[in-house]
Amino acid sequence: MTTGDPTEVGVVFAALADATRRDVVVHLSSDGPATPTQLAARLPVTRQAVAKHLAALESAGLVAVSREGREARYRFTPEPLADAMSWITDVGLQWDRRLDALRALLGEEAG
């Protein structure tokens, strides 16, 4: 039995499939909250492109936005990433069990 909703995990994987979005996550997780303008200064894309990437990350729950006056600041929210990692671990364990059973079966047939 896997943990986490596979649909939600899929949204996280889809959001992280883009290299620029992964770069945004790295910057937010290591440097802390930032505005789209601050992020665009660190990346080889426009502020408008960063805003679109942030919207995709926000939809996946990987970033949260707070408003300070006219300024929007984004921060990394790791919980969905932890759910995705848990899902990967669970699937890996399922495959380990299947491979162990296959090894045991092949060992019995050889012996």
Secondary structure, DSSP 8 states (H G I E B T S, - for coil): ---S-HHHHHHHHHHHTSHHHHHHHHHHHHH--B-HHHHHHHSSS-HHHHHHHHHHHHHTTSEEEEEETTEEEEEE--HHHHHHHHHHHHHHHHHHHHHHHHHHHHHHHH-
